[in-house]
Amino acid sequence: MKKIALSLLVVSVSLMAADGAALYKKCAACHGAKAEKKALGKSEVIHTWDSAKIEETLKGYKAGTTNSHGMGALMKGQVASYSDADIAAVATYISGLK
């Protein structure tokens, strides 16, 4: 019985885990499929950033404390619904794009 309960818990957690690729889909319109573009011709190209820098920047946008290249308000709206787990997942996904 314990094995069944543990298996169900693992499956539930896996299903609830944030999907960085799915989360990135709304970012791709401005940043490009591989995060290779300057968003709206203003931002830095982000595919070269490591996940820690991406995560820190996204959290700053969400908190309203980051306004890189005048993109603060726009980016705050984009990441407002992201949880910390979502931010970590999309940061990991972006940093893996090459």
N, C-alpha and C positions, 0 to 999 in steps of 0.2 A: 504494500500500500504506500509506503514511504517513497519507493522508487517511482510510482505513478504520479504521486503528488509533486515530487521534485521535477519530473519530466514535464509535467504541465506548467510548472513555474518557469522553467527554462524556455519553453516554447512561448509562453506569454511575454516574457521579458524580451525575447528575440523579436517578436512581432511588434512590440511597442518601441523598439529601438529606432532612433531617428535614422532616416535614409538620406544620406548626404546628396546622392545623385538626384533623388526626387526633389529635395529642397532646392538644389541648385538650378532647376529648370526655370524658375522665375528670374534668376540672376542672369541666365545665358542671353536673354534678349539684349541686354546692355553690355555685359562683359564678354560675350562670345561663348561658343560651345566648350572651348578649352580654357576659358578665362584669359584669353590672349589679347583682348581689346581694351582700349581706354574707354570706360563707360561714358557715353555721351561726349566723347572726345576730351574729357576732363580728368578722369581718374588715372591712377597708375595701373599698369598691367599687373594683375594680382596672381597669376599662375606661378610666378617665381617666388612668392612669399611662402614662408613656412607656416604650418598650421597654427602655431602659437601667435604669430603676428596677425593672421587673419582673424583668429578668435578674439584677440584683444581689440582689434579694430571694430569688429562687428558688435561686441559688447559696448564699446564706446558709442557707436552710432545708436544702439538701442537705448542707452542711458541718456543720449542727447549731449554727450561731452566731447564727441568727435565731429569735426566739420571739415574733413580733408577735401581740398579743392572745391569748397562750397557745396558739397554733396550731403551735408549733415541731415537736413530735413527730409530729403528724398530717401536716403538710406535708412533713416529712423523709421519711416513708414514701411520700408521693405522688410525690416527685421523685427518689427514690433511684436509680431505673433510668434517669433522663434523662442523656444525655451533654451536654457543653457545647453541641454543635450542636443538640440537642433543646431545651435551655433557650433558646437564642437564637431558634429557630424559633417556639416557643410564645410567647415574649415579643413577637416581632414580630407574630404573629397577634393576640394580645390587644390590643396597642396600636392595632391597626387596626380593632378593633370599636367601633362607635358606634351 
